[in-house]
Amino acid sequence: MFDPIVFDNLKVIVEGEIYELDLSGEVSVVNREDFVDLARFTRTYHISFRQHSCCIATLKLSTDLDNIHAELNPRRNEKPGCTVFIQFTYTQDKPFDTEQCEHFQHVLEDIWGETRTITQRLSHEVGNEEYEDLITVTFNRYIYEDQVGDLVEMIDYMLQTLDALEE
């Protein structure tokens, strides 16, 4: 057995909340990944779910060597935390136009706030009839263990975003 770090505790909370939604039928979990990068000594967890057919939501939680060391070394007076990214992968069978991308931007700013960094990356694989808009919400701060309520609230915002993008 190992002593869980902040990352592990937050990951378990997020995973539990999303799987509760999956069990109740509100969402369908479509992917889950848990990485340990031994070259850079980082941990990353992704969980993706779908509520409607057009879009997949992904919550990414990660920590790095600095934060792990801050937690495991009692002489450091730093508070260990994790970074969180939220992504929405919207797919359709025709190219995205500027008006649609601007609409997505406004929808996400209304839900997540204008202080968040929201980016969109459009892609299309030649020979494939599918077009993709990868929308990322970046929080320019760490999430700490005592802010687990904020993390759970993000899942509610993700559901609101999926509903808004479906419209």
PAKOLRO-718007 format. One record per residue: residue number from 0; residue in three letters; x, y, z of N, C-alpha, C in turn; chain. Coordinates in Angstrom, 1 decimal, always signed. Example, Ala and Ser with C-alpha at 12.3 -4.5 7.8 and 13.67 -1.06 7.14 Angstrom:
PT    n  res   neast  nnorth     nup  caeast  canorth    caup   ceast  cnorth     cup  chain
PT    0  Ala   +13.2    -5.7    +7.8   +12.3     -4.5    +7.8   +13.2    -3.3    +7.8      A
PT    1  Ser   +12.8    -2.2    +7.1   +13.7     -1.1    +7.1   +12.9    +0.0    +7.9      A
***
This chain:
PT    n  res   neast  nnorth     nup  caeast  canorth    caup   ceast  cnorth     cup  chain
PT    0  Met    +0.8    -1.2    +0.0    +0.0     +0.0    +0.0    +0.9    +1.2    +0.0      A
PT    1  Phe    +0.4    +2.3    -0.6    +1.2     +3.5    -0.7    +0.4    +4.7    +0.0      A
PT    2  Asp    +1.0    +5.7    +0.3    +0.4     +6.9    +0.9    -0.1    +7.8    -0.3      A
PT    3  Pro    -1.4    +7.9    -0.5    -1.9     +8.7    -1.6    -1.5   +10.2    -1.5      A
PT    4  Ile    -1.2   +10.8    -2.6    -0.8    +12.2    -2.6    -2.1   +13.0    -3.0      A
PT    5  Val    -2.0   +14.3    -3.0    -3.2    +15.2    -3.4    -3.8   +14.7    -4.7      A
PT    6  Phe    -2.9   +14.5    -5.7    -3.4    +14.0    -7.0    -4.3   +12.8    -6.9      A
PT    7  Asp    -3.8   +11.8    -6.1    -4.6    +10.6    -6.0    -6.0   +10.9    -5.4      A
PT    8  Asn    -6.0   +11.7    -4.3    -7.3    +12.1    -3.6    -8.2   +12.8    -4.6      A
PT    9  Leu    -7.7   +13.8    -5.3    -8.6    +14.5    -6.2    -9.1   +13.6    -7.4      A
PT   10  Lys    -8.2   +12.8    -7.9    -8.6    +11.8    -8.9    -9.7   +10.9    -8.5      A
PT   11  Val    -9.6   +10.4    -7.3   -10.7     +9.5    -6.8   -12.0   +10.2    -6.7      A
PT   12  Ile   -12.0   +11.5    -6.2   -13.2    +12.3    -6.1   -13.8   +12.5    -7.5      A
PT   13  Val   -13.0   +12.9    -8.5   -13.5    +13.2    -9.8   -14.1   +11.9   -10.4      A
PT   14  Glu   -13.3   +10.9   -10.3   -13.7     +9.6   -10.9   -15.0    +9.1   -10.3      A
PT   15  Gly   -15.2    +9.2    -9.0   -16.4     +8.8    -8.4   -17.6    +9.6    -8.8      A
PT   16  Glu   -17.4   +11.0    -8.9   -18.5    +11.8    -9.3   -19.0   +11.5   -10.7      A
PT   17  Ile   -18.0   +11.3   -11.6   -18.4    +11.1   -13.0   -19.0    +9.7   -13.2      A
PT   18  Tyr   -18.4    +8.7   -12.5   -19.0     +7.4   -12.6   -20.4    +7.3   -12.0      A
PT   19  Glu   -20.7    +8.1   -11.0   -22.1     +8.2   -10.4   -23.0    +8.7   -11.5      A
PT   20  Leu   -22.6    +9.7   -12.3   -23.4    +10.2   -13.4   -23.6    +9.1   -14.5      A
PT   21  Asp   -22.5    +8.3   -14.7   -22.6     +7.2   -15.7   -23.6    +6.2   -15.2      A
PT   22  Leu   -23.5    +5.8   -13.9   -24.4     +4.8   -13.4   -25.9    +5.3   -13.4      A
PT   23  Ser   -26.1    +6.6   -13.2   -27.5     +7.1   -13.2   -28.0    +7.3   -14.7      A
PT   24  Gly   -27.1    +7.1   -15.7   -27.5     +7.3   -17.0   -27.5    +8.7   -17.6      A
PT   25  Glu   -27.0    +9.6   -16.8   -26.9    +11.0   -17.2   -25.8   +11.2   -18.3      A
PT   26  Val   -24.7   +10.5   -18.2   -23.6    +10.5   -19.1   -23.1    +9.1   -19.4      A
PT   27  Ser   -22.3    +9.0   -20.4   -21.7     +7.7   -20.7   -20.1    +7.9   -20.7      A
PT   28  Val   -19.4    +7.2   -19.8   -18.0     +7.4   -19.8   -17.4    +6.6   -21.1      A
PT   29  Val   -16.6    +7.3   -21.9   -16.1     +6.8   -23.1   -14.6    +6.5   -23.1      A
PT   30  Asn   -13.9    +7.1   -22.1   -12.5     +6.8   -22.0   -11.9    +7.2   -20.6      A
PT   31  Arg   -10.9    +6.6   -20.2   -10.2     +6.9   -19.0    -8.8    +6.5   -19.1      A
PT   32  Glu    -7.9    +7.4   -18.8    -6.5     +7.2   -18.9    -5.8    +7.7   -17.6      A
PT   33  Asp    -4.8    +6.9   -17.2    -4.0     +7.3   -16.0    -2.6    +7.0   -16.3      A
PT   34  Phe    -1.8    +8.1   -16.4    -0.4     +8.1   -16.9    +0.6    +8.4   -15.8      A
PT   35  Val    +1.7    +7.7   -15.8    +2.8     +8.1   -15.0    +4.0    +8.2   -16.0      A
PT   36  Asp    +4.5    +9.4   -16.1    +5.6     +9.7   -17.0    +6.9    +9.7   -16.1      A
PT   37  Leu    +7.7    +8.6   -16.3    +8.9     +8.4   -15.5   +10.0    +9.3   -16.0      A
PT   38  Ala   +10.0    +9.8   -17.2   +11.0    +10.6   -17.7   +11.0   +12.0   -17.1      A
PT   39  Arg    +9.8   +12.6   -16.9    +9.6    +13.9   -16.3    +9.0   +13.8   -14.9      A
PT   40  Phe    +8.7   +12.6   -14.5    +8.0    +12.4   -13.2    +6.8   +13.2   -13.0      A
PT   41  Thr    +5.8   +13.0   -13.9    +4.5    +13.6   -13.8    +3.5   +12.6   -13.7      A
PT   42  Arg    +2.3   +12.9   -13.2    +1.1    +12.1   -13.2    +0.0   +12.8   -13.9      A
PT   43  Thr    -0.7   +12.1   -14.8    -1.8    +12.7   -15.5    -3.0   +11.8   -15.6      A
PT   44  Tyr    -4.2   +12.3   -15.3    -5.4    +11.5   -15.4    -6.4   +12.2   -16.3      A
PT   45  His    -7.0   +11.4   -17.2    -8.0    +12.0   -18.1    -9.3   +11.1   -18.0      A
PT   46  Ile   -10.4   +11.7   -17.9   -11.6    +10.9   -18.0   -12.6   +11.7   -18.9      A
PT   47  Ser   -13.1   +10.9   -19.9   -13.9    +11.5   -20.9   -15.3   +10.9   -20.9      A
PT   48  Phe   -16.3   +11.8   -21.1   -17.7    +11.3   -21.1   -18.5   +12.0   -22.1      A
PT   49  Arg   -19.6   +11.4   -22.5   -20.5    +11.9   -23.5   -21.9   +12.0   -22.9      A
PT   50  Gln   -22.6   +13.1   -23.2   -24.0    +13.3   -22.8   -24.9   +13.3   -24.0      A
PT   51  His   -24.4   +13.9   -25.1   -25.1    +13.9   -26.4   -24.2   +13.4   -27.5      A
PT   52  Ser   -24.7   +13.2   -28.6   -23.9    +12.6   -29.7   -22.8   +13.5   -30.3      A
PT   53  Cys   -23.0   +14.8   -30.2   -22.1    +15.8   -30.9   -20.7   +16.0   -30.2      A
PT   54  Cys   -20.7   +15.7   -28.9   -19.5    +16.3   -28.2   -19.1   +15.3   -27.1      A
PT   55  Ile   -17.8   +15.3   -26.8   -17.2    +14.5   -25.7   -16.5   +15.5   -24.8      A
PT   56  Ala   -16.8   +15.4   -23.5   -16.1    +16.2   -22.5   -15.0   +15.4   -21.8      A
PT   57  Thr   -13.9   +16.1   -21.6   -12.8    +15.5   -20.9   -12.3   +16.4   -19.8      A
PT   58  Leu   -12.1   +15.8   -18.6   -11.4    +16.5   -17.5   -10.0   +15.9   -17.4      A
PT   59  Lys    -9.0   +16.8   -17.4    -7.6    +16.4   -17.2    -7.1   +16.9   -15.9      A
PT   60  Leu    -6.5   +16.1   -15.1    -5.9    +16.4   -13.9    -4.5   +16.0   -13.9      A
PT   61  Ser    -3.5   +16.9   -13.5    -2.1    +16.5   -13.5    -1.3   +17.1   -12.4      A
PT   62  Thr    -0.2   +16.5   -12.1    +0.7    +17.0   -11.1    +2.1   +16.8   -11.6      A
PT   63  Asp    +3.1   +17.5   -11.0    +4.5    +17.3   -11.5    +5.4   +17.1   -10.3      A
PT   64  Leu    +6.6   +16.9   -10.6    +7.6    +16.6    -9.6    +7.7   +17.6    -8.4      A
PT   65  Asp    +7.6   +18.9    -8.8    +7.6    +20.0    -7.8    +6.5   +19.8    -6.7      A
PT   66  Asn    +5.3   +19.5    -7.2    +4.1    +19.4    -6.3    +4.2   +18.1    -5.5      A
PT   67  Ile    +4.7   +17.0    -6.2    +4.8    +15.8    -5.4    +5.9   +15.9    -4.3      A
PT   68  His    +7.0   +16.6    -4.7    +8.1    +16.8    -3.7    +7.6   +17.7    -2.6      A
PT   69  Ala    +6.8   +18.7    -2.9    +6.3    +19.6    -1.8    +5.4   +18.8    -0.8      A
PT   70  Glu    +4.7   +17.8    -1.3    +3.9    +17.1    -0.4    +4.7   +16.0    +0.4      A
PT   71  Leu    +5.6   +15.4    -0.2    +6.4    +14.3    +0.4    +7.5   +14.8    +1.3      A
PT   72  Asn    +7.9   +16.0    +1.2    +9.0    +16.6    +2.0    +8.5   +17.5    +3.0      A
PT   73  Pro    +8.4   +17.1    +4.3    +7.8    +18.0    +5.3    +8.5   +19.3    +5.6      A
PT   74  Arg    +9.8   +19.4    +5.1   +10.5    +20.6    +5.3   +10.2   +21.7    +4.4      A
PT   75  Arg    +9.5   +21.4    +3.3    +9.0    +22.4    +2.4    +7.7   +23.0    +2.8      A
PT   76  Asn    +7.6   +24.3    +2.8    +6.4    +24.9    +3.3    +5.5   +25.3    +2.1      A
PT   77  Glu    +5.5   +24.5    +1.1    +4.7    +24.8    -0.1    +3.4   +23.9    +0.0      A
PT   78  Lys    +2.4   +24.4    -0.6    +1.1    +23.7    -0.6    +1.1   +22.9    -2.0      A
PT   79  Pro    +1.0   +21.6    -1.9    +0.9    +20.9    -3.2    -0.4   +21.0    -3.9      A
PT   80  Gly    -0.4   +21.0    -5.2    -1.7    +21.1    -5.9    -1.6   +20.4    -7.3      A
PT   81  Cys    -2.7   +20.5    -8.0    -2.8    +19.9    -9.3    -3.3   +20.9   -10.3      A
PT   82  Thr    -3.0   +20.7   -11.6    -3.6    +21.5   -12.6    -4.7   +20.8   -13.2      A
PT   83  Val    -5.7   +21.6   -13.7    -6.9    +21.0   -14.3    -7.1   +21.7   -15.6      A
PT   84  Phe    -7.5   +20.9   -16.6    -7.9    +21.3   -17.9    -9.2   +20.7   -18.3      A
PT   85  Ile   -10.1   +21.4   -18.9   -11.3    +20.9   -19.4   -11.3   +21.0   -20.9      A
PT   86  Gln   -11.7   +19.9   -21.5   -11.8    +19.9   -23.0   -13.1   +19.4   -23.5      A
PT   87  Phe   -13.5   +19.9   -24.6   -14.7    +19.5   -25.3   -14.3   +19.2   -26.7      A
PT   88  Thr   -14.6   +18.0   -27.2   -14.3    +17.6   -28.6   -15.6   +17.6   -29.3      A
PT   89  Tyr   -15.8   +18.6   -30.2   -17.1    +18.7   -30.9   -16.8   +18.2   -32.3      A
PT   90  Thr   -17.6   +17.2   -32.8   -17.4    +16.7   -34.2   -18.6   +16.9   -35.0      A
PT   91  Gln   -18.4   +17.1   -36.3   -19.5    +17.2   -37.2   -19.0   +16.8   -38.6      A
PT   92  Asp   -19.9   +16.7   -39.6   -19.6    +16.2   -40.9   -19.4   +17.3   -41.9      A
PT   93  Lys   -19.2   +18.5   -41.5   -19.0    +19.7   -42.4   -18.0   +20.6   -41.7      A
PT   94  Pro   -17.2   +21.4   -42.5   -16.2    +22.3   -41.9   -16.9   +23.3   -41.0      A
PT   95  Phe   -16.2   +23.7   -39.9   -16.7    +24.7   -39.0   -16.5   +26.1   -39.7      A
PT   96  Asp   -17.4   +27.0   -39.5   -17.2    +28.3   -40.0   -16.9   +29.3   -38.9      A
PT   97  Thr   -16.5   +30.5   -39.2   -16.1    +31.5   -38.2   -17.3   +31.8   -37.2      A
PT   98  Glu   -18.5   +31.9   -37.8   -19.7    +32.2   -37.0   -19.9   +31.1   -35.9      A
PT   99  Gln   -19.8   +29.9   -36.3   -20.0    +28.8   -35.4   -18.9   +28.8   -34.3      A
PT  100  Cys   -17.6   +29.0   -34.6   -16.6    +29.1   -33.6   -16.7   +30.2   -32.7      A
PT  101  Glu   -17.2   +31.4   -33.2   -17.4    +32.5   -32.3   -18.6   +32.2   -31.4      A
PT  102  His   -19.6   +31.5   -31.9   -20.7    +31.1   -31.0   -20.2   +30.2   -29.9      A
PT  103  Phe   -19.4   +29.2   -30.2   -18.9    +28.3   -29.2   -18.1   +29.1   -28.2      A
PT  104  Gln   -17.3   +30.1   -28.6   -16.5    +30.9   -27.7   -17.4   +31.6   -26.7      A
PT  105  His   -18.4   +32.2   -27.2   -19.4    +33.0   -26.4   -20.1   +32.1   -25.4      A
PT  106  Val   -20.5   +30.9   -25.9   -21.2    +29.9   -25.0   -20.3   +29.6   -23.8      A
PT  107  Leu   -19.0   +29.2   -24.1   -18.1    +28.8   -23.1   -17.7   +30.0   -22.2      A
PT  108  Glu   -17.6   +31.2   -22.7   -17.3    +32.4   -21.8   -18.5   +32.6   -20.9      A
PT  109  Asp   -19.7   +32.5   -21.4   -20.9    +32.7   -20.6   -20.9   +31.7   -19.4      A
PT  110  Ile   -20.5   +30.4   -19.7   -20.6    +29.4   -18.6   -19.4   +29.4   -17.7      A
PT  111  Trp   -18.2   +29.5   -18.3   -16.9    +29.4   -17.5   -16.4   +30.7   -17.1      A
PT  112  Gly   -16.8   +31.8   -17.6   -16.3    +33.1   -17.3   -15.3   +33.6   -18.2      A
PT  113  Glu   -15.2   +34.9   -18.4   -14.2    +35.5   -19.3   -12.8   +35.5   -18.8      A
PT  114  Thr   -12.6   +35.2   -17.6   -11.2    +35.2   -17.0   -10.5   +33.9   -17.4      A
PT  115  Arg   -11.2   +32.9   -17.8   -10.6    +31.6   -18.2   -10.0   +31.8   -19.6      A
PT  116  Thr    -9.0   +31.0   -19.8    -8.4    +31.0   -21.2    -9.1   +29.9   -21.9      A
PT  117  Ile    -9.8   +30.2   -23.0   -10.6    +29.3   -23.8   -10.0   +29.3   -25.2      A
PT  118  Thr    -9.5   +28.1   -25.7    -8.9    +28.0   -27.0    -9.7   +27.0   -27.8      A
PT  119  Gln    -9.6   +27.2   -29.1   -10.3    +26.2   -30.0    -9.2   +25.8   -31.1      A
PT  120  Arg    -9.2   +24.5   -31.3    -8.3    +24.0   -32.4    -9.1   +23.2   -33.3      A
PT  121  Leu    -9.1   +23.6   -34.6    -9.9    +22.9   -35.6    -9.0   +21.9   -36.3      A
PT  122  Ser    -9.6   +20.7   -36.6    -8.8    +19.8   -37.4    -9.7   +19.0   -38.3      A
PT  123  His    -9.0   +18.4   -39.3    -9.7    +17.6   -40.3    -8.7   +16.7   -40.9      A
PT  124  Glu    -9.0   +15.4   -40.9    -8.1    +14.4   -41.5    -8.5   +14.3   -43.0      A
PT  125  Val    -7.6   +14.5   -43.9    -7.9    +14.4   -45.3    -8.4   +12.9   -45.6      A
PT  126  Gly    -9.5   +12.9   -46.3   -10.1    +11.6   -46.7   -11.1   +11.1   -45.7      A
PT  127  Asn   -11.2   +11.9   -44.6   -12.2    +11.5   -43.6   -13.3   +12.6   -43.6      A
PT  128  Glu   -14.5   +12.2   -43.4   -15.7    +13.1   -43.5   -16.0   +13.8   -42.2      A
PT  129  Glu   -15.1   +13.7   -41.2   -15.3    +14.3   -39.9   -14.4   +15.5   -39.6      A
PT  130  Tyr   -15.0   +16.5   -39.1   -14.3    +17.7   -38.7   -14.4   +17.9   -37.2      A
PT  131  Glu   -13.3   +18.4   -36.6   -13.3    +18.4   -35.1   -12.9   +19.8   -34.6      A
PT  132  Asp   -13.5   +20.2   -33.6   -13.2    +21.5   -32.9   -12.8   +21.0   -31.4      A
PT  133  Leu   -11.6   +21.1   -31.1   -11.1    +20.8   -29.7   -11.1   +22.1   -28.9      A
PT  134  Ile   -12.0   +22.2   -28.0   -12.1    +23.4   -27.2   -11.5   +23.1   -25.8      A
PT  135  Thr   -10.6   +24.0   -25.4    -9.9    +23.8   -24.1   -10.2   +25.0   -23.2      A
PT  136  Val   -10.5   +24.6   -21.9   -10.7    +25.6   -20.9    -9.5   +25.5   -19.9      A
PT  137  Thr    -8.7   +26.5   -19.8    -7.5    +26.5   -19.0    -7.7   +27.3   -17.7      A
PT  138  Phe    -7.4   +26.8   -16.6    -7.4    +27.5   -15.3    -6.0   +27.8   -15.0      A
PT  139  Asn    -5.7   +29.1   -14.9    -4.3    +29.5   -14.6    -4.0   +29.5   -13.2      A
PT  140  Arg    -4.3   +28.4   -12.5    -4.0    +28.3   -11.1    -4.0   +26.8   -10.7      A
PT  141  Tyr    -3.5   +26.5    -9.6    -3.5    +25.1    -9.1    -4.9   +24.9    -8.3      A
PT  142  Ile    -5.3   +23.7    -8.3    -6.4    +23.2    -7.5    -5.8   +22.5    -6.3      A
PT  143  Tyr    -6.2   +22.8    -5.1    -5.7    +22.2    -3.9    -6.7   +21.3    -3.3      A
PT  144  Glu    -6.2   +20.4    -2.4    -7.1    +19.4    -1.8    -8.3   +20.1    -1.1      A
PT  145  Asp    -8.1   +21.2    -0.5    -9.2    +21.9    +0.2   -10.2   +22.5    -0.8      A
PT  146  Gln   -10.0   +22.5    -2.1   -10.8    +23.0    -3.1   -11.6   +21.9    -3.9      A
PT  147  Val   -11.7   +20.8    -3.3   -12.3    +19.7    -4.0   -13.8   +20.0    -4.4      A
PT  148  Gly   -14.4   +20.9    -3.6   -15.8    +21.3    -4.0   -15.8   +22.1    -5.4      A
PT  149  Asp   -14.7   +22.8    -5.6   -14.6    +23.5    -6.9   -14.4   +22.5    -8.1      A
PT  150  Leu   -13.7   +21.5    -7.8   -13.5    +20.4    -8.8   -14.8   +19.7    -9.1      A
PT  151  Val   -15.6   +19.4    -8.1   -16.9    +18.8    -8.3   -17.8   +19.7    -9.1      A
PT  152  Glu   -17.7   +21.0    -8.7   -18.6    +22.0    -9.4   -18.2   +22.1   -10.9      A
PT  153  Met   -16.9   +21.9   -11.2   -16.5    +21.9   -12.6   -17.3   +20.9   -13.5      A
PT  154  Ile   -17.6   +19.7   -12.9   -18.3    +18.7   -13.6   -19.7   +19.2   -13.9      A
PT  155  Asp   -20.3   +20.0   -13.0   -21.7    +20.6   -13.3   -21.5   +21.5   -14.5      A
PT  156  Tyr   -20.5   +22.3   -14.5   -20.3    +23.3   -15.6   -20.0   +22.5   -16.9      A
PT  157  Met   -19.3   +21.4   -16.8   -19.1    +20.6   -18.0   -20.5   +20.1   -18.6      A
PT  158  Leu   -21.4   +19.7   -17.7   -22.7    +19.2   -18.2   -23.5   +20.4   -18.8      A
PT  159  Gln   -23.4   +21.5   -18.2   -24.1    +22.7   -18.7   -23.5   +23.0   -20.1      A
PT  160  Thr   -22.2   +22.9   -20.3   -21.5    +23.2   -21.5   -22.0   +22.2   -22.6      A
PT  161  Leu   -22.0   +20.9   -22.2   -22.5    +19.9   -23.2   -23.9   +20.2   -23.7      A
PT  162  Asp   -24.8   +20.6   -22.7   -26.1    +20.9   -23.1   -26.2   +22.1   -24.0      A
PT  163  Ala   -25.4   +23.2   -23.7   -25.3    +24.4   -24.6   -24.8   +24.1   -26.0      A
PT  164  Leu   -23.8   +23.3   -26.0   -23.2    +22.9   -27.3   -24.1   +22.1   -28.2      A
PT  165  Glu   -24.9   +21.3   -27.5   -25.9    +20.4   -28.3   -26.9   +21.3   -28.9      A
PT  166  Glu   -27.3   +22.4   -28.3   -28.3    +23.3   -28.9   -27.7   +24.0   -30.1      A
***
